[in-house]
């Protein structure tokens, strides 16, 4: 019904021209995870979440983190069981067949491309705020897209193209630079917490849930804790980018487990500390929809130098998120092309860097275009929809392969796999339907286009189908 399934054994038998080089160890993978997770979500979407849930955005972060923790456990088992590029797409191909794998892969393309674009727009907001605080003003027409009365968000376009250039230079070089950027980013967040936490005022947490717990429509917008969780969920994913690197890990058993679980655990602690410090120090109304909420908090505390430095750190370090997400998308594109579902010519590896140059170039340009035109919150919501579907698929894959192939050795065994799988699916489904109706309509349209592409192109050129027919 869902098309042919890949075998785990076959995944290990690949033409060297279409195989990625093993260049990454566990420090690179933890940095990839933290680099992707700690970014626009905490630096920028804190304000969007506060606007939707008030002080209860703290609870929204906790709920989104709990859902992602279940998904991370499922990813850790699946990534070590199937150490091949493609993450949820490849897992779904093995467990559920080609048709479901295509839907998941198509959703991942949406996730990664829009996540990159969201971060690029968030980075642009910090850059513009930082330049204005330094007395530099650029034409508004070049700082926002058509939605804001401008022509194009030029800083967002330039940062996306710059990151694309770094990835084309090579995976290991990009990952090593990412470690440096992650250290800068974590240092800035630590400075923020140290300064903002002593200014905590309990009155700023009242009323704690001004819009209630569930996702309800208020003044034409979704409000409530779950509405905020559905958007700040964006702040947590990124560990799935570690799973896309499975084929490039030197020691998948050790490196992938440490990378996925370690990055999620570290980031959950960081996020709770930053959210409590921000909301406790400043009335949530001031943070609502600010493009640079952390810098805003510091300025309100009469700490202009700290605000300047935190914004500068965001400018320097946020590109690490774009780097990891663009890396993830290029790998998903690469594997789908290698499987014949997209043009096979795209699955070409550079002999110099061991990276898929053509697909990285195509990915970078498309991300730059989206970042230059669209609004931050709309991009983030649509990216979340794609991610939630991918996470639900991984939860299902975990349970299916535990039932179908219990004898296969698991390098990492998820505790209580059926409970974790069910909680992942239910939690993600609830968050998915907490998104605005317009986002769900756009997501359905995206998948409609994807299914059309699959039946008109990919299905007939599938390498797996051709091999099955030849056999």
C-alpha positions in Angstrom: 0.0 0.0 0.0 2.8 2.4 0.9 5.3 1.2 -1.7 8.5 -0.8 -1.3 10.5 -0.6 2.0 14.2 -0.3 2.2 16.2 -2.9 4.1 18.7 -1.9 6.7 21.3 -4.1 5.1 20.9 -2.5 1.7 21.5 1.0 3.2 25.1 -0.1 4.0 25.8 -0.9 0.4 26.4 2.3 -1.5 28.4 3.5 -4.4 31.3 5.6 -3.1 30.4 8.4 -5.5 27.1 8.8 -3.6 28.4 8.2 -0.1 29.2 10.9 2.4 32.6 11.0 4.1 32.8 10.1 7.8 34.3 13.3 9.3 32.3 14.0 12.5 32.9 13.0 16.1 30.7 13.5 19.2 31.8 17.1 20.0 30.9 18.1 16.4 27.5 16.5 16.9 26.7 18.0 20.2 27.7 21.4 18.7 25.4 20.7 15.7 22.5 20.0 18.0 23.1 22.9 20.4 23.9 25.1 17.4 20.6 24.3 15.8 18.5 24.3 19.0 19.8 27.5 20.7 19.0 30.2 18.2 16.1 32.2 16.9 13.7 30.3 19.2 15.1 31.7 22.4 16.7 34.9 21.0 13.6 36.0 19.0 10.5 33.8 19.4 10.4 34.5 23.2 8.7 37.7 22.3 6.2 36.0 20.0 5.4 33.4 22.6 4.9 36.1 25.3 2.4 37.8 23.1 0.4 34.6 22.7 0.6 33.2 26.3 1.8 36.1 28.6 4.1 34.9 31.4 2.9 31.4 30.8 5.3 31.3 27.9 7.6 29.7 30.5 5.1 26.8 30.7 4.9 26.7 26.9 8.7 26.2 26.7 8.4 23.3 29.2 5.6 21.6 27.3 7.3 21.9 23.9 10.5 20.6 25.6 8.7 17.6 27.0 7.3 16.7 23.6 10.7 17.1 22.0 12.4 15.0 24.7 10.1 12.0 23.8 11.0 12.6 20.1 14.7 12.8 20.9 14.6 9.4 22.6 12.9 7.9 19.5 15.4 9.6 17.2 18.4 8.3 19.3 17.3 4.7 18.8 16.4 5.1 15.2 19.6 7.0 14.2 21.9 4.4 15.8 19.8 1.5 14.4 19.9 3.1 10.9 23.1 5.2 10.7 22.4 6.6 7.2 21.7 10.2 6.1 18.1 11.4 5.8 16.9 11.1 9.4 13.1 10.7 9.5 12.8 10.2 5.8 15.2 7.2 5.8 13.6 5.8 9.0 10.1 6.0 7.4 11.4 4.3 4.2 12.6 1.3 6.2 9.6 1.1 8.5 6.6 2.2 6.5 7.5 2.3 2.8 8.2 4.7 0.0 4.9 6.6 0.0 5.1 7.6 3.6 8.8 8.3 3.3 8.1 10.8 0.5 5.5 12.7 2.6 8.0 12.8 5.5 10.9 13.9 3.3 8.7 16.5 1.7 7.8 17.8 5.2 11.5 17.8 6.2 12.3 20.0 3.1 9.7 22.4 4.4 11.0 22.2 8.0 14.6 22.9 7.2 14.2 25.5 4.5 11.7 27.6 6.5 13.7 27.1 9.7 16.7 28.5 8.0 14.7 31.4 6.6 13.1 32.1 10.1 16.6 32.3 11.7 17.8 34.5 8.9 14.9 36.9 9.5 15.5 36.8 13.2 19.2 37.5 12.7 18.3 40.5 10.5 16.1 41.9 13.4 19.1 41.8 15.8 21.4 43.3 13.2 19.1 46.2 12.5 18.5 46.8 16.2 22.3 46.7 16.9 23.1 49.1 14.0 20.4 51.5 15.1 21.7 51.5 18.6 25.1 52.4 17.1 23.5 55.3 15.2 23.5 53.6 11.8 20.3 53.6 9.8 19.7 51.7 6.5 16.8 52.3 4.1 13.7 50.5 5.5 12.9 49.2 2.0 16.0 46.9 2.2 15.3 45.7 5.8 11.8 44.1 5.5 9.9 42.2 2.9 6.7 43.3 1.1 4.6 42.4 4.1 6.2 45.3 6.0 6.1 47.8 3.2 9.6 47.1 2.0 11.1 45.5 -1.0 13.4 42.8 0.4 15.0 41.8 3.7 18.5 42.2 2.4 20.5 41.2 5.6 18.5 38.0 5.8 19.3 37.2 2.1 23.0 37.9 2.6 23.4 35.8 5.7 21.7 32.8 4.0 24.0 33.0 1.1 27.1 33.4 3.3 26.2 30.2 5.3 25.7 28.4 2.0 29.3 29.3 1.0 30.6 27.9 4.3 28.8 24.6 3.8 30.1 24.3 0.2 33.6 24.6 1.7 33.1 21.3 3.5 31.3 19.5 6.3 34.1 19.2 8.9 35.2 22.8 8.4 31.7 24.0 8.8 31.1 21.9 12.0 34.4 23.1 13.6 33.4 26.7 13.0 30.0 25.9 14.4 31.6 24.8 17.8 33.2 28.3 18.1 29.8 30.0 17.3 28.0 27.8 19.9 30.5 28.8 22.6 29.8 32.5 21.8 26.1 32.0 21.8 26.1 30.2 25.2 28.3 32.8 26.8 25.9 35.5 25.7 22.9 33.7 27.2 24.8 33.2 30.4 25.5 36.9 30.6 21.8 37.6 30.0 20.7 35.3 32.8 23.3 36.6 35.3 22.1 40.2 34.7 18.4 39.7 34.3 17.7 37.1 37.0 18.5 39.4 40.0 15.9 41.8 38.6 13.1 39.1 38.9 9.8 40.5 40.1 7.0 38.1 41.0 4.4 40.8 39.9 5.6 40.4 36.3 4.2 36.8 36.3 0.6 38.0 37.1 -1.7 37.1 35.6 0.2 34.0 34.7 -2.2 32.7 32.0 -4.1 35.7 30.7 -5.4 33.7 27.7 -5.9 30.3 29.3 -4.2 27.0 28.7 -5.7 25.8 25.4 -5.3 27.3 22.0 -8.2 29.6 21.4 -8.9 32.4 19.0 -8.7 35.9 20.5 -9.1 39.0 18.3 -8.4 36.9 15.2 -5.3 35.3 16.6 -4.6 32.0 18.3 -3.8 32.7 22.0 -3.1 30.5 25.1 -0.3 28.3 26.4 -0.7 25.7 23.7 -0.8 28.3 21.0 2.5 29.6 22.3 3.9 26.1 22.7 3.1 25.5 19.0 5.3 28.4 18.0 8.1 28.2 20.6 8.3 24.5 19.7 10.5 25.9 16.9 13.0 26.7 19.6 13.7 23.1 20.5 14.1 21.1 17.4 17.5 20.9 15.9 18.5 17.6 17.4 17.0 15.9 14.3 19.7 17.6 12.3 22.1 15.5 14.3 20.3 12.4 13.0 20.7 13.6 9.4 24.5 13.4 10.0 24.4 9.7 10.9 26.2 8.7 7.7 29.1 11.1 8.5 29.5 10.1 12.1 32.9 8.3 12.9 31.4 6.2 15.6 27.6 6.2 15.3 26.9 4.1 18.4 28.6 6.5 20.7 28.5 9.8 18.8 24.8 9.9 17.8 23.5 9.0 21.2 25.6 11.7 22.9 24.8 14.2 20.2 21.0 13.8 20.3 20.4 13.3 24.0 23.2 15.6 25.1 22.1 18.6 23.0 18.4 18.2 24.1 19.3 18.0 27.8 21.6 21.0 27.7 19.2 23.2 25.7 16.2 22.5 27.9 18.1 23.8 31.0 19.3 26.8 29.1 15.8 27.7 27.8 14.1 27.5 31.1 16.7 29.7 32.7 16.5 32.3 30.0 12.6 32.3 29.8 12.3 32.8 33.6 14.9 35.5 33.6 13.3 37.4 30.7 9.7 37.2 31.8 10.5 37.9 35.5 12.5 41.0 34.7 10.1 42.7 32.2 6.3 42.9 31.8 5.4 40.5 29.0 3.6 43.2 27.1 6.9 44.9 26.4 8.4 41.7 25.0 5.4 40.9 22.8 6.6 40.5 19.2 9.9 42.3 19.8 12.4 41.3 17.1 15.2 41.4 19.8 13.5 40.6 23.1 16.6 39.7 25.1 18.4 42.9 24.1 15.2 44.8 24.9 15.1 43.3 28.5 18.7 44.4 29.1 18.0 47.9 27.9 14.9 48.1 30.1 17.2 47.2 33.0 19.5 50.1 32.1 22.2 47.8 30.9 23.0 49.3 27.4 26.4 47.8 27.1 25.2 44.3 28.0 22.3 44.7 25.5 24.8 45.8 22.9 27.0 42.8 23.5 24.2 40.2 23.7 22.8 41.6 20.4 26.3 41.4 18.9 26.7 37.8 20.1 23.4 37.0 18.4 24.6 38.6 15.2 27.8 36.6 15.3 26.4 33.3 16.5 22.8 32.9 15.1 24.2 31.9 11.7 25.3 28.7 13.3 21.6 27.7 13.4 21.2 28.5 9.7 24.4 26.4 9.1 23.0 23.3 10.8 19.5 23.6 9.4 20.8 24.2 5.9 23.2 21.2 6.4 20.2 19.1 7.4 18.1 20.1 4.4 20.9 19.5 1.9 21.3 16.0 3.4 17.6 15.2 3.1 17.5 16.5 -0.5 20.7 14.5 -1.2 19.2 11.2 0.0 15.9 11.7 -1.8 17.9 12.3 -5.0 20.1 9.3 -4.3 16.9 7.2 -4.1 15.8 8.5 -7.4 12.8 10.4 -6.0 14.4 13.7 -7.0 16.9 14.1 -10.0 19.8 11.7 -9.4 22.3 14.3 -10.7 21.8 16.3 -7.5 23.3 13.4 -5.5 26.8 14.2 -6.6 29.6 14.5 -4.1 32.5 17.0 -4.4 35.7 15.0 -4.6 37.5 17.8 -2.8 35.2 18.4 0.2 33.1 15.2 0.3 30.0 17.4 0.5 27.0 17.6 -1.9 27.9 20.9 -3.6 25.1 21.1 -6.2 22.3 20.5 -3.7 23.8 22.8 -1.1 23.8 25.6 -3.7 20.2 25.0 -4.7 19.2 24.9 -1.0 21.0 28.1 -0.1 19.5 30.1 -2.9 15.9 29.0 -2.2 16.3 29.8 1.5 17.7 33.2 0.7 14.6 34.0 -1.4 12.2 32.9 1.3 14.0 34.9 4.0 14.0 38.0 1.9 10.3 38.1 1.3 8.3 36.5 4.2 7.4 37.4 7.8 9.1 35.6 10.8 6.1 34.2 12.6 4.4 32.9 9.5 7.6 31.1 8.4 8.2 29.6 11.9 4.6 28.3 12.1 4.8 26.5 8.7 8.3 25.1 9.6 6.8 23.7 12.8 4.1 21.9 10.9 6.6 20.1 8.8 8.7 19.2 11.9 5.7 17.9 13.8 4.8 15.5 11.1 8.4 14.2 10.9 8.5 13.7 14.7 5.2 11.8 14.6 6.6 9.5 11.9 9.8 8.8 13.9 7.6 7.9 16.9 5.7 5.5 14.7 8.9 4.0 13.2 10.2 3.3 16.7 7.2 1.2 17.6 6.9 -0.5 14.2 10.5 -1.7 14.1 10.4 -2.8 17.8 7.4 -5.0 16.8 8.5 -6.1 13.4 12.3 -6.6 14.0 12.9 -7.0 17.7 16.0 -9.2 17.0 18.0 -6.4 15.4 20.7 -5.2 17.9 20.0 -1.7 19.1 23.1 0.4 19.8 20.8 2.7 21.9 17.6 1.3 23.4 14.8 3.8 24.1 13.2 3.1 27.5 9.5 2.3 27.3 9.5 2.5 23.5 5.7 2.2 23.1 4.9 4.8 25.7 7.5 7.2 24.2 6.3 6.5 20.7 2.6 7.2 21.6 3.5 10.3 23.7 5.5 11.6 20.7 2.7 11.1 18.3 -0.1 12.5 20.6 2.0 15.5 21.8 3.0 16.5 18.3 -0.5 16.0 16.9 -1.9 18.3 19.7 0.8 21.0 18.9 0.1 20.6 15.1 -3.6 21.4 15.6 -2.8 24.3 17.9 -1.3 26.1 15.0 -3.4 28.7 13.2 -5.9 27.4 10.6 -4.2 29.4 7.8 -0.9 27.5 8.6 -2.6 24.1 8.4 -4.2 25.1 5.0 -0.8 26.1 3.7 0.8 22.9 5.0 -1.9 20.8 3.3 -1.3 22.7 0.0 2.4 22.0 0.3 1.8 18.3 0.7 -0.7 18.3 -2.2 2.1 19.7 -4.4 4.5 17.1 -3.0 2.2 14.2 -3.8 1.7 15.5 -7.3 5.5 15.7 -7.8 5.8 12.1 -6.4 3.3 10.6 -8.7 4.4 12.5 -11.8 8.2 12.1 -11.3 9.5 10.3 -8.2 7.5 7.1 -8.2 8.4 6.2 -11.7 12.1 6.8 -11.2 12.4 5.3 -7.7 15.7 3.2 -7.5 14.0 0.9 -4.9 11.1 0.2 -7.3 13.5 -0.4 -10.2 15.6 -2.8 -8.1 12.4 -4.7 -7.0 11.2 -5.0 -10.7 14.7 -6.2 -11.8 14.7 -8.9 -9.1 
